Amino acid sequence: MRTISLVVATAVFGGIATYAAAQSNPDLPDIGSPAGTIANLDEEYQIGRMVIREFRQDNLIMEDPEVTDYIQTLGLKLASQAPDSQRVFHYYVVREGDINAEALPGAFIVCNYGTIIAAENESELAGVLAHETAHVTQRHLVRGALASEKMSLETAAAILGAIALGALGGGPAAIEGGLMAAEGMGAQMQINFTRDQEYEADRVGMTYLAHAGFDPLGMPNFFEEFYRRYGYAESHIPRMLVDHPVTSERIAESRNRAAQLERPKHVQDSVDFGLIQERLRVLNATEDFDLRAYYQGRTNMRDPPVAALYGQALALVERNHPNEAVTILQPLMTANQGVIMLHSLLAQAQIAAGHVPEGLATFARAEALFPRNIPLTVRYGEALIKANQAAKAHDLLLDLFNNTEPTPAEIRLTALAANGSGDAGDAYYYMGEFDIENGEFQLATQQLEMALQTPDISVVQRKRYQARLKQVRDAILDDRRAHGGRAPDAGSQGGGGPGG
């Protein structure tokens, strides 16, 4: 596994997103455990960021804008109930069909797509995320994983990433590979949570669940169904039962805890929950799976669910039958005007069917109704670039990402829009930001240098590029001093232009 220099990460990430500075607060009181003496919040954040980067490099993170926005929105509803206000939580969906979720240091939480599909309702899914959120706020993983003060943060990140990958479904080979990467550094550890920590995460997480407006019984209900289905199996035990042991005693204790909490009178799943379940089902279906037959069976009724019709339409778009999808989506969207994903999918289906002006008009109307909705704006930007309207896409994306934090894929999309609109300076600049997000700091300096060499850039652009270049160079120099003059580990693999 490739590692990232911590000095560079600390200095550079702060320039990309100011939220990183909030990850560490020297005045934050200790929660009563020795974890604070082992790694501070900023070090935890750096480790988690490294692990997420490794997952991205292995194409394990689902970069789908709709899925990303949903899981982050749901997770933040829970995290907002935590008293640890100094952390900024990040939630991701992983390309694994097994039922599992894992907490990483630094408030990074990953959830297998199989967990989302398996949940009977949104409170059950929220219960899983609340449990993992509580592991973070209670700093369980740091207490166990960083117990050795001699372990470097890079080594901890490498091993954590390998073990987490194995836990999520990557298998023993993934764990072995990560441990081999750390061989010779004397680092061995076990990150599975203890029984007491699991119970604590249940209790704390259930409080988050109830305060966020979900049914606190969602957590024990999910665990009970999972235990009933798999708990007595002698083989093929799902990873979740290994990493988060579920027993009848634990289920009973959590049910007792839920009974003591005030339950909302009316808990109703969001429309997006069902749509995202079907979206994940379609996007992760194998080519030999007959999606058409599957959804015909689910929609062959008098009043089929919106989610089933959405899944059917998405399957038709994905399997190259967009005209049929338009026929389904037009009346569905008209009857459900407030559902943003229906507007977006209809526009995509219209464009895929060759009706580009109609599709762009659908996007424009939706953007007026739901301004700065991240997945909608990203999809609209993609469509505008394909329709040779890159300048409009550039303006649209800049407006969005000046107000929200972009993912690496969205930074790259902004660079593509800038390049297509003829703004080479911004194209190089945003590719530099993309390289920084991926730990390629030397490549980032090259992109920024090319941005400064671009003719006809404005005074504002020049100052912005110069300031960013200086920040990256200073960080690299600090890193070299910290490592005895050696070059940073990251940032030496090749190059590429704005569209690279």
C-alpha positions, 0 to 999 in steps of 0.5 A: 500500500502507498502511504502519505506523508503526514506533514504534507497532509496536515498542511495541504488538506487544510487549504482544500477544505477548512473543515480539516482544521476543526478536526483537532482542538487542543482545548477539547476535554479528554473523554476519560480514556488514555486514547487522548495520550496516544493520538489526537483528533488530527492524527486520527483524521489523517489515518482515516483519510489515508485509509479512505484514499486506499479504498478509492485507489482500489475502486472500493468506494461507490462514487455515485453522486446520489448514493454518496449524498444519501448516505452522508445526509443520513449519517449527519442526521445521527452525528449531529446528535453527538456531543463531540462537535469538533468532529466532521463525520464522513460516510461512504458506501463500499462496493461489497454485497456482504452485510457489514459496516466499519468505523475508521479513525477520524470520523470516517464510516464505511457501509457495505451496499449490501447492508443498505439493501438488506435493511427492512426500513430506514430506522434499521439502516440508521441503527447500523450507522448510529452504532458505528458513529458511537464507536467513533465518538467513544474512540473505541478503535483508537484505544485498541488500534493505537495501543502501541505508542511506537507505531507510526501513523502511516503504519497504523493506516496501512494495517487498519485499511487492510483489516477493514477491507478484509472485514468488509468482504475483501477476504484474508488475502487483503488482510495479508497484503496489508500486513506484508506492507507493514512487515519489518516495522514491528506493527501487529494489532487487533481492532475488533471491538470488545464486548463492552465496547459493542454494548457501549456503542449500542447504548450511545448509538441508540440515543443518537437514533432516537434523538434524530427522529428514528425508531430506536428499535431499528437497531435491535430489530436489524441485529435480531433479524440478522442473528435469526438468519445467520447466527446459527450457521456453521459455515459461511458466517457473515463478516458482521457476526465476526466483527460485531458479535450479535447474541441473544443477550445483546439483543435483549439488552438493546431492546430494553434500552430502546424501551427506555427511550422516547419513541417518535409517534410516526416514523416514516421512511424517506422516499429516497431510502427506497430509491437508493435501495433500488439504485444500489440493486441495479448498479451492482447487478451482474450482467447475467442478472435479468433486471427486466424480469425482476422489476416486471415481477415487482411492478405488475400490480395495480399501484406499484411502489415508487421505488420499484418503478424507479428501479425499473426505469434505472435498469432500462437506462442502464441496459440501453432501453432509455425510451421505455424508461422515459415512458415510466418516468414522465407520469411518475415524476409528475405525480411526485414533483418533490422527488429530486432523483426522479427529475434527474433520472428522467432528464438522463433517460431523455438524453440517452434516448437522443432527446437532448434539448428535452433532457437539458430542459428537464434538468434546468427546471429541476435545478430551478426547483432544487438549486445546489442539490449536489447529485442533481447539479453534478448530473446536470453538469455532466450532461452540459459537458456532453452537450458541448456547453462546458462553459455553462457547466463550469459556472454551475459547478463552481457555484455549487462547490464554492458552497459545498465540499466536493469529492475527488470525482467532482473536483475532476469534473470541474476541471473537465468543465473548465478545460471544455470551456477554454479556461485552461488555467482553472483546468490545471488548477482543479487537476492540481486539487484532484492530485492533492486529494489523491496524495500526489503532491509533486503532480499538484505542483506541476499542475499549478505551475502549468496553470501559472504559465497559461496565457491570459489568466486574470489577476485574481486567478494568478494570485490564487494559483501562486498562493496554492503553489506556495502552500504545497511547496512549503508543505513538501519542504517541511515534510522533507525536513521532518524525514531527514531530507528524503523526498515524500513517499507520495507524488512521484507517479507520472503526470497528466493534463487537465483531462488526465 
